[in-house]
Amino acid sequence: MSKLHFTTKHANEATVQRNWYVVDGTNQTVGRMCARIAAILRGKNKAYYTPHVDCGDFIIVTNAEKVILTGNKMEDKVYDTFSGYPGGRKEEVAKNLLKRRPEVVIERAVKGMLPKNRLGRQLYKKLFVYAGTEHPHTAQKPTELKF
């Protein structure tokens, strides 16, 4: 009787197939939308997902200014930046940041959900966030992604 040998197929740069997706941020809850985006950036929606390989897709987010923060987060959530100099810490409430730079709200939420290592920095580069409906990635023929 012969033994059966099963091997696990691991993804690598040659076998990974990357797609482009467009997500419309209109009336989307920030945390729920960004959690799904982070999973797609990692490639967790694919059968050949491998934790140490970048097997995710490209994501384009449009209408970033129309996202929703639930509860009192518009007034209570604070975004910090630090220049590195003494007294260089600045705070901004989510409502003001959403008016001034709406892309930052989604980018920071997704970045916080990615791994904190080289792979996470590589995955983050595949996220593109825009405030309006227009984006410069029409040549890649992205498909609409509904949540």
Backbone torsions as a table, in degrees:
resi	resn	phi	psi	omega
1	MET	NA	131.6	-178.2
2	SER	-92.1	152.7	178.6
3	LYS	-84.9	146.2	175.2
4	LEU	-89.8	136.6	177.9
5	HIS	-116.7	115.6	176.5
6	PHE	-106.3	135.6	178.8
7	THR	-122.2	142.9	176.4
8	THR	-89.3	130.5	178.2
9	LYS	-86.2	122.0	177.4
10	HIS	-100.6	140.2	178.2
11	ALA	-73.7	149.0	172.1
12	ASN	-144.3	179.2	-175.5
13	GLU	-59.3	-30.0	-178.7
14	ALA	-76.2	-30.4	-175.0
15	THR	-97.0	-14.5	-177.3
16	VAL	-76.2	133.8	176.3
17	GLN	-115.1	120.5	-175.3
18	ARG	-103.6	136.8	177.5
19	ASN	-114.2	164.7	175.9
20	TRP	-112.0	133.4	179.3
21	TYR	-127.2	147.4	174.2
22	VAL	-113.1	129.9	177.2
23	VAL	-115.9	128.1	176.5
24	ASP	-91.2	121.7	-175.8
25	GLY	-83.0	2.2	-177.2
26	THR	-62.8	123.9	178.4
27	ASN	57.4	29.7	177.0
28	GLN	-100.0	139.0	174.0
29	THR	-74.3	131.3	-171.6
30	VAL	-58.0	-52.0	-174.9
31	GLY	-63.6	-44.0	-178.7
32	ARG	-67.3	-42.9	179.6
33	MET	-64.9	-44.2	-177.1
34	CYS	-69.3	-31.6	176.6
35	ALA	-64.4	-41.2	177.9
36	ARG	-69.1	-38.7	178.1
37	ILE	-63.3	-43.1	-179.8
38	ALA	-62.5	-38.5	178.6
39	ALA	-65.8	-38.7	179.0
40	ILE	-71.7	-37.8	176.4
41	LEU	-61.4	-35.5	178.4
42	ARG	-76.2	-25.0	-178.4
43	GLY	95.4	16.8	-177.0
44	LYS	-70.6	-10.4	177.7
45	ASN	-87.2	3.0	-177.7
46	LYS	-108.6	150.3	-177.5
47	ALA	-68.3	-28.3	-176.6
48	TYR	-98.7	27.3	179.6
49	TYR	-56.4	129.9	176.9
50	THR	-128.6	123.4	-171.7
51	PRO	-59.6	-32.0	-175.1
52	HIS	-96.6	9.6	-178.2
53	VAL	-122.4	142.2	175.1
54	ASP	-78.3	95.7	-178.8
55	CYS	-118.4	22.3	-178.1
56	GLY	-89.6	178.4	-177.8
57	ASP	-106.3	170.8	175.7
58	PHE	-88.1	139.7	-179.3
59	ILE	-125.2	131.1	174.0
60	ILE	-114.5	124.0	178.5
61	VAL	-109.4	124.4	176.8
62	THR	-111.1	165.6	-179.4
63	ASN	55.6	47.1	-178.7
64	ALA	-65.3	-24.1	-178.4
65	GLU	-77.0	-9.8	-176.9
66	LYS	-102.7	14.3	178.9
67	VAL	-75.7	163.5	-176.3
68	ILE	-116.4	137.2	169.0
69	LEU	-109.4	127.2	-175.4
70	THR	-83.8	164.1	177.1
71	GLY	64.9	-141.4	-179.2
72	ASN	-98.3	19.3	-174.7
73	LYS	-64.2	-28.1	178.8
74	MET	-59.7	-37.6	-179.6
75	GLU	-96.4	-29.0	-171.7
76	ASP	-95.8	-31.3	-175.8
77	LYS	-72.2	129.8	-176.6
78	VAL	-119.1	131.9	175.8
79	TYR	-103.7	126.4	-178.8
80	ASP	-103.3	143.0	167.8
81	THR	-131.1	150.5	-178.8
82	PHE	-136.7	124.7	-175.6
83	SER	-78.9	-19.6	-177.0
84	GLY	101.9	-10.6	178.4
85	TYR	-97.3	156.4	176.0
86	PRO	-59.0	130.3	-177.8
87	GLY	75.4	14.1	-176.1
88	GLY	-91.4	16.8	179.7
89	ARG	-87.0	130.2	178.0
90	LYS	-123.9	140.5	177.7
91	GLU	-116.9	146.0	176.9
92	GLU	-143.3	133.7	179.1
93	VAL	-74.3	149.3	-175.7
94	ALA	-57.2	-37.2	-178.8
95	LYS	-61.7	-43.5	-180.0
96	ASN	-70.6	-39.7	179.7
97	LEU	-67.1	-35.7	178.6
98	LEU	-66.0	-33.2	176.4
99	LYS	-74.2	-43.9	-173.0
100	ARG	-77.9	-51.3	-178.1
101	ARG	-140.1	81.0	-174.6
102	PRO	-65.7	-22.1	-179.3
103	GLU	-65.6	-33.9	-174.7
104	VAL	-63.9	-34.9	-178.8
105	VAL	-61.0	-46.4	-178.9
106	ILE	-72.9	-42.4	-178.6
107	GLU	-60.7	-43.6	-179.1
108	ARG	-69.8	-35.0	179.0
109	ALA	-66.0	-44.2	-179.8
110	VAL	-68.6	-42.2	-178.7
111	LYS	-61.0	-35.5	178.3
112	GLY	-68.7	-20.1	-179.2
113	MET	-94.8	-4.3	179.0
114	LEU	-94.5	162.5	178.2
115	PRO	-61.3	147.8	-179.5
116	LYS	-94.6	67.6	179.8
117	ASN	-157.4	-168.8	-179.6
118	ARG	-58.5	-41.1	-178.5
119	LEU	-64.1	-41.8	179.0
120	GLY	-62.5	-39.2	177.7
121	ARG	-67.1	-35.0	177.6
122	GLN	-69.5	-40.5	179.0
123	LEU	-65.4	-38.7	-177.3
124	TYR	-62.6	-27.8	-179.4
125	LYS	-70.7	-10.5	179.7
126	LYS	-95.5	9.9	177.6
127	LEU	-104.9	129.8	179.3
128	PHE	-128.0	120.7	-176.1
129	VAL	-119.3	132.8	-179.2
130	TYR	-132.3	146.1	-176.3
131	ALA	-76.1	-37.1	-177.6
132	GLY	-96.3	-165.4	179.6
133	THR	-86.6	-16.7	-177.1
134	GLU	-88.2	145.9	174.0
135	HIS	-146.9	152.1	-175.6
136	PRO	-87.5	18.2	-174.7
137	HIS	-108.5	30.6	-179.0
138	THR	-68.9	-25.1	-179.9
139	ALA	-66.1	-24.5	180.0
140	GLN	-81.8	-5.8	179.5
141	LYS	53.3	61.2	-179.0
142	PRO	-71.3	149.2	177.5
143	THR	-100.6	149.9	-179.6
144	GLU	-70.9	135.6	179.3
145	LEU	-118.6	118.2	-178.3
146	LYS	-101.4	138.3	175.5
147	PHE	-109.1	NA	NA
